[in-house]
């Protein structure tokens, strides 16, 4: 039931942005050109606030003791601000957005003390054992993943759907390993994404941004 309310908060936040689009559409609507521009008229690209609101609700209701949730909420702020600024102005340089994603990765690793420590591949794990390698690789992976998701935004359901399946898979693996704190975080994140997905697919009323 709690996950349902998390999805509702995400959905209602996104719906509010869609309904109020006539007042902020000139700033927040998708205005880029190129292969990602597949919609006519104004389509708000502020779906992330809805998912973020759902994640905050997840933290408040069910996962205040989950260190990964706290780390995610605080570390995502630089990337969240850079993304919103880009969605509104379309003038944020790529290097600034890259720096924001790297900073988010650094903050998450620092706050959560989580790094990619093993892969199950002998030679790769040997490299990860070298001091500092796991730290740097984890930061680069977080930055690469955030930019990869941004690249597939614009096609209805693709970025939201991919993120949802990743969250469900992560939560399921966490349950099987007995890491219930991570499972709660993953399913809470998935619920928040689902609330926005309903608005993004199939009609593309809002983008993740």
Secondary structure, DSSP 8 states (H G I E B T S, - for coil): -HHHHHHHHHHHHHHHHHHTHHHHHHHHB----STT----S--B--HHHHHHHHHHHHHHHT-TT-HHHHHHHHHTHHHHHHHHHHHHHS---HHHHHHHHHHHHHHHHHHH-------S-HHHHHHHTSTTHHHHHHHHHHHHHHHHHHHTTTSTTHHHHHHHHHHHHHHHHHHHTT-HHHHHHHHHHHHHHHHHHHHHTTT--B---
